[in-house]
Amino acid sequence: MNKEGYIAAKKFFDKHKKIKNTATAVQKGSEILIYVTYPVFLAVLFFPNNIFWLKSAAVCGIGFVLVSLFRRFYNAPRPYQMYDITPVINKQTQGCSFPSRHCFSAAVIAVSVSVINLPLGIFLGALALIIAALRVAFGVHFIRDVAFGILLGALFGAVQYFI
């Protein structure tokens, strides 16, 4: 999306407060649902002594750290910085936009959960895509940030099945 697209999205959400509030609640609710599901998933695996919980915790944790370190090193600007615009949601972080950690985390958790419950994993993957779309529409990420975050999350999630 270009500067005009972000400006148009901001104007739309400013004009339609109910849609903005709903979209914000959907994003936050999706994040919470995904992030609450993950420790429950680990506990479900831990108690019957399924070793996959350890693989999942290690791969997800290491992936999160690596993505965080790369973001800090690469330090890509966010759309609101690059285009000097106000994002739809209150966000003041400078840089560290690429890749999106929200999208990485949502995708890696969705793939992880798929091992014990494929329909739930697919549902969480759909929520990851909603989060990605809203992060772009809100002006806090570029499409490449969220796309690469989801791709990395899916790849890291897949690694668990092969170690």
C-alpha atoms as one frame of an Amber mdcrd trajectory, in Angstrom:
protein
   0.000   0.000   0.000   1.258   3.496  -0.761   0.939   6.740   1.198  -2.418
   7.582  -0.360  -3.765   4.156   0.621  -2.772   4.626   4.248  -4.243   8.135
   4.279  -7.498   6.830   2.765  -7.676   4.037   5.357  -7.108   6.537   8.171
  -9.851   8.837   6.816 -12.233   5.895   6.471 -11.686   4.714  10.035 -11.897
   8.282  11.382 -15.213   8.760   9.562 -16.628   5.396  10.645 -15.891   5.137
  14.374 -18.011   2.019  14.896 -16.120   0.163  12.184 -12.822   1.364  13.650
 -13.816   0.221  17.131 -15.023  -3.126  15.794 -11.850  -3.664  13.739  -9.677
  -2.735  16.714 -11.607  -5.138  18.949 -11.350  -7.907  16.347  -7.587  -7.446
  16.114  -7.091  -7.357  19.878  -9.499 -10.229  20.449  -7.754 -12.329  17.784
  -4.389 -11.678  19.391  -5.664 -12.580  22.844  -7.350 -15.756  21.616  -4.185
 -16.912  19.850  -1.874 -16.022  22.731  -4.116 -17.715  25.313  -4.475 -20.827
  23.160  -0.714 -21.418  23.036  -0.041 -22.105  26.755  -3.176 -24.263  26.884
  -1.833 -26.189  23.878   1.522 -26.676  25.625  -0.199 -27.862  28.807  -2.363
 -30.333  26.864   0.821 -31.837  25.431   2.888 -31.627  28.616   0.645 -33.575
  30.949   0.497 -36.793  28.912   4.277 -36.371  28.505   4.109 -35.732  24.753
   7.600 -34.506  23.779   6.115 -32.231  21.098   5.443 -29.601  23.787   9.201
 -29.189  24.252   9.833 -28.983  20.506   7.088 -26.411  20.131   8.248 -24.286
  23.046  11.861 -24.375  21.833  11.145 -23.659  18.174   8.598 -20.921  18.899
  10.815 -19.329  21.538  13.975 -19.425  19.453  12.077 -18.151  16.419  10.619
 -15.249  18.408  14.072 -14.267  19.685  15.638 -14.514  16.210  12.861 -12.440
  14.627  13.181  -9.848  17.411  16.955  -9.607  16.963  16.661  -9.334  13.180
  14.038  -6.585  13.484  16.294  -4.616  15.778  19.296  -5.048  13.460  17.394
  -4.337  10.228  15.303  -1.575  11.843  12.875  -0.971   8.952  10.692   2.117
   9.345   6.962   1.791   9.813   4.478   3.283   7.329   3.556   6.110   9.687
   7.237   7.047   9.968   8.049   6.766   6.296   4.992   8.693   5.128   4.688
  11.028   8.148   1.086  10.022   8.799  -0.893   9.222  11.927  -1.719   5.511
  12.293  -5.293   4.444  12.944  -4.350   2.864  16.270  -2.142   4.460  18.884
   1.341   3.258  17.966   4.541   5.164  18.543   7.219   2.512  18.097  10.000
   3.702  15.851  11.416   1.208  13.366  11.522  -2.556  13.910   8.690  -3.047
  11.434  10.067  -5.949   9.371   8.942  -8.667   9.865   5.780  -8.337  11.917
   6.189 -10.153  15.229   2.428 -10.258  15.715   2.081 -12.145  12.437   5.088
 -14.376  13.092   3.740 -15.362  16.498   0.196 -15.947  15.268   1.391 -18.114
  12.365   3.858 -20.211  14.366   1.214 -20.851  17.015  -1.391 -21.776  14.378
   0.960 -24.303  12.777   1.943 -25.681  16.193  -1.643 -26.179  17.305  -2.415
 -27.974  14.038  -0.511 -31.006  15.339  -3.217 -31.857  17.862  -6.219 -30.077
  16.383  -6.161 -29.284  12.675  -9.473 -27.364  12.583  -8.338 -25.172  15.493
  -4.976 -24.621  13.794  -6.732 -23.554  10.596  -9.005 -21.229  12.579  -5.975
 -19.657  14.289  -4.310 -19.320  10.869  -7.359 -17.418   9.645  -7.088 -15.149
  12.688  -3.416 -14.584  11.817  -4.470 -13.392   8.363  -7.063 -11.057   9.884
  -4.415  -9.622  12.207  -2.106  -9.139   9.221  -4.741  -7.319   7.170  -5.685
  -5.046  10.053  -2.060  -4.209  10.933  -1.651  -2.959   7.367  -5.018  -1.148
   7.288  -4.172   0.538  10.597  -0.943   1.919   9.111   1.476   0.189  11.482
   2.957  -2.295   8.983   3.639  -2.626   5.292   2.261  -5.633   3.422   5.785
  -7.072   3.157   6.138  -6.927   6.974   3.053  -9.000   7.645   3.531 -11.355
   4.678   7.090 -12.177   5.693   6.043 -12.509   9.353   3.383 -15.074   8.442
   5.736 -16.920   6.087   8.494 -17.108   8.723   6.003 -18.201  11.379   4.681
 -20.971   9.141   8.211 -22.122   8.308   9.317 -22.149  11.943   6.106 -23.957
  12.847   6.828 -26.608  10.213  10.346 -27.154  11.606   8.789 -28.637  14.745
   7.518 -31.586  12.763  10.983 -32.495  11.488  13.165 -32.302  14.608
